[in-house]
Amino acid sequence: MMQPNSRESRITRKFRGASRPWKTIKLFSLPIALLSVTVASGCKPTQTSPLTPSAEVSNVERAKPQVLITVSISPESRVKAVAEDIAMELHQGDWKDFLIEIENAAGITAPLVVESEQFLQSDDDTSRDRWLQFELQPHGALTGMRNEVRTLRLKSRDSGIRTTILNFNAGQGTQDLGFRSDVLVTFKVQEK
């Protein structure tokens, strides 16, 4: 009788109560590439398959807002925000929509608040440090659902490379203690 190698003997010990442990071992010891070839050999992707990219992207798909920030609210009601890795471009004086994905594990229903020192206080604000206007839609309280999406509309008064720190909270006591609710975002603002 052949002696199994040390790996197979460990697995055999785990399956000692099984009626045919060697068939189980052989099934799991097949190379992954062989399994991939076997599964993919009968597949013939069509042009409409999501695996084959289309040569043309419609204008509707280009106009869709991109996810700018993912906001997570922990069960302890602490807010954490993470910026997504996308091209962050604005056009001076024009509104651009971005999405905010909200993962609300706490189920809170307080309003989501966005704050920044770079937000313009009024239309005639001439401060060099404040250059950004925003609107959060829909305004008001969160629904308490596990996943929500809000639209953040941004407009820049100035052109060039501009950086802002966006702070997210859902009321008093929800700010994260480690400043994880702050997101540093750099925009490339095109001139008119």
C-alpha positions in Angstrom: 0.0 0.0 0.0 1.3 3.5 -0.9 2.0 6.0 1.8 0.1 9.3 1.3 2.2 12.5 1.6 2.0 14.5 4.8 -0.6 17.0 3.5 -2.9 14.1 2.4 -2.4 12.3 5.7 -3.5 15.5 7.6 -6.6 15.7 5.4 -7.3 12.0 5.9 -7.2 12.5 9.6 -9.8 15.3 9.3 -12.0 13.0 7.2 -11.5 9.8 9.2 -15.2 9.4 9.7 -15.9 9.8 6.0 -16.6 6.7 3.9 -14.3 7.7 1.0 -11.8 10.3 2.0 -9.5 9.8 -1.1 -12.2 10.9 -3.5 -12.8 14.0 -1.4 -9.0 14.8 -1.5 -8.7 14.3 -5.2 -11.7 16.6 -5.8 -10.1 19.5 -3.8 -6.5 18.9 -5.0 -7.3 19.6 -8.7 -5.5 22.7 -10.0 -7.7 25.8 -10.1 -6.6 26.5 -13.7 -7.9 23.1 -14.8 -11.3 23.8 -13.1 -11.4 27.2 -14.8 -10.8 25.7 -18.2 -13.4 23.1 -17.7 -16.0 25.6 -16.6 -15.2 28.2 -19.3 -14.9 25.7 -22.2 -18.6 25.5 -22.8 -19.2 29.3 -22.5 -19.6 31.4 -25.6 -19.9 35.1 -24.5 -22.2 37.2 -26.6 -21.8 40.8 -27.6 -24.3 41.8 -24.8 -22.4 40.0 -22.2 -21.1 42.2 -19.3 -17.8 40.5 -19.7 -17.1 41.9 -23.1 -16.8 45.7 -23.0 -18.6 47.7 -25.6 -16.6 49.8 -27.9 -18.9 52.8 -27.5 -20.2 54.1 -24.2 -23.5 56.0 -24.5 -23.8 59.6 -23.4 -26.3 58.5 -20.8 -23.7 56.3 -19.1 -21.1 59.1 -19.2 -23.6 61.5 -17.7 -24.4 59.2 -14.7 -23.0 60.6 -11.5 -20.0 58.8 -10.1 -19.7 57.7 -6.5 -17.5 60.3 -4.8 -17.7 59.2 -1.2 -18.8 56.1 0.7 -20.2 57.0 4.2 -20.4 54.2 6.8 -22.4 54.6 10.0 -21.4 52.0 12.5 -23.9 50.3 14.9 -22.5 52.7 17.6 -23.6 55.6 15.3 -20.0 56.7 14.4 -19.6 58.1 10.9 -16.7 57.1 8.7 -16.2 58.5 5.2 -13.9 57.2 2.4 -13.3 58.9 -0.9 -13.5 56.8 -4.0 -10.7 56.7 -6.6 -12.3 58.5 -9.5 -11.4 61.5 -11.7 -12.5 64.5 -9.7 -13.1 67.2 -12.2 -15.3 70.2 -12.1 -15.9 73.1 -14.6 -15.8 76.6 -13.1 -19.3 77.9 -12.5 -21.1 74.7 -13.5 -22.8 72.2 -11.2 -21.6 68.6 -11.2 -23.4 65.7 -9.5 -21.6 63.1 -7.4 -23.2 60.2 -5.5 -22.7 59.5 -1.8 -23.3 55.9 -0.8 -24.5 55.5 2.8 -24.1 52.2 4.7 -26.3 52.8 7.7 -25.7 49.9 10.1 -27.1 51.9 13.0 -30.4 52.5 11.3 -30.4 56.2 12.4 -32.8 58.7 10.9 -31.1 62.0 11.7 -30.1 64.2 8.7 -26.7 63.6 7.1 -24.7 66.8 7.4 -21.8 67.8 5.1 -19.5 70.5 6.4 -16.4 72.1 5.0 -14.3 75.2 5.6 -14.2 75.7 1.9 -17.9 76.1 1.4 -19.0 79.6 0.3 -21.0 81.5 3.0 -22.8 83.7 0.4 -22.8 84.7 -3.3 -20.6 87.7 -2.6 -18.1 85.9 -0.4 -14.6 86.9 -1.7 -12.5 84.8 0.7 -9.7 83.0 -1.1 -10.1 80.0 1.1 -13.8 79.5 0.4 -14.5 78.5 -3.2 -17.0 75.7 -3.2 -20.8 75.6 -3.3 -22.8 72.5 -2.6 -26.3 71.0 -2.4 -27.2 67.7 -0.8 -30.2 66.0 -2.4 -32.6 64.9 -1.0 -32.2 67.0 2.1 -33.5 65.9 5.4 -33.3 62.9 7.5 -31.9 59.5 6.5 -34.6 56.8 6.1 -33.0 54.3 8.5 -32.6 51.8 5.7 -29.3 49.8 5.6 -28.2 51.3 2.2 -29.0 54.7 0.8 -27.7 57.0 -1.9 -27.7 60.8 -1.9 -26.6 63.2 -4.5 -24.0 65.9 -3.7 -24.0 68.7 -6.2 -20.8 70.8 -6.3 -19.9 74.0 -8.1 -16.5 75.8 -8.0 -16.1 79.5 -8.1 -12.4 79.3 -8.8 -10.4 77.3 -11.4 -7.2 75.3 -11.0 -6.3 72.5 -8.6 -8.5 73.0 -5.5 -8.5 70.9 -2.3 -11.3 70.6 0.3 -11.9 68.6 3.4 -15.4 67.3 3.6 -16.7 66.3 7.1 -19.8 64.1 7.4 -21.9 63.6 10.5 -25.5 62.7 11.4 -26.0 64.9 14.4 -24.3 65.4 17.7 -22.1 62.6 19.0 -21.8 60.8 15.6 -18.5 62.3 14.6 -15.7 59.7 14.7 -13.1 60.2 17.3 -10.2 59.4 14.9 -11.2 62.0 12.3 -12.4 59.2 10.0 -15.4 61.2 9.1 -13.1 63.8 7.3 -12.3 63.2 3.6 -9.6 65.1 1.7 -10.7 65.6 -1.9 -8.7 67.3 -4.6 -10.5 68.6 -7.7 -9.1 69.7 -11.0 -11.3 72.7 -11.9 -11.4 73.6 -15.6 -11.8 77.3 -16.6 -14.9 78.4 -18.4 
